[in-house]
Amino acid sequence: MANLSLTPRDVARELARRYSTMTHDELDILESILIPRKYAKGELILREGETCENIYWLVKGLVRQFYYKNKKELTEYMATENSIVMCIESLFKEEPSHLQIQALEPSVIYAIPKAELEQAAIKCVNIQMLYRKILEESLIISQHHADMLRFETAQDRYAKLVKRSPQLVLRAPLVYIASYLQMTPETLSRVRTAALMGDK
């Protein structure tokens, strides 16, 4: 599903396949609220201080969420194709975001406006289910990442990322991977070398 020629209907079907079975009419409604967008490498999808009003479905590309702390960039999340991206606190509090979302590769994204999704969810039980499943998935991913940082060694963190998101490890700049795993680039380099030696 990483095809540039995907139509909104294709994307609606993929979302339904992944999150909730839908009737033809429900697919029509979901399709009608999807907004296709393209971003160049390095372009910001959401800036600090803007309010996140959309859930984003990444069709093609690579994106990251990051923020600044003590004048340093810290990467909080990264995603490749067929992933949901959003700034959940800004989305639900309807307040300016501290996080930013940036395309690390040329990216094709479908925005799902929260306001319109909620209106559709009132009318359609399967769209309501899709909405809930998306939120559940987002919270579980956040919890897994927090637990990984709290409880696991640098080696285990890297091994888990390789297993869960091999494309991310191949495509994302190492400086962002290191930040995401909360280690220095030097530590990441050592961990990667040890992992490669272990594979031989």
Buried (B, 14 or more C-beta within 10 A) or exposed (E): BEEEEBEBEBBBBBBBEBBBEBEEEBBEBBBEBBEEBBBEEEBEBBEBEBEBBBBBBBBBBBBBBBBEEEEEBBBBBBBBBBBBBBBBEBBEEEEEBBBBBBBBBBBBBBBBBBEBBEBBBEEBEBBBBBBEBBBEBBEEBEEEBEEBEEEBEBBEBBBBBBEEBEEBBEBBBEEBBBBBBBBEBEBBEBBBEEEEEEEE
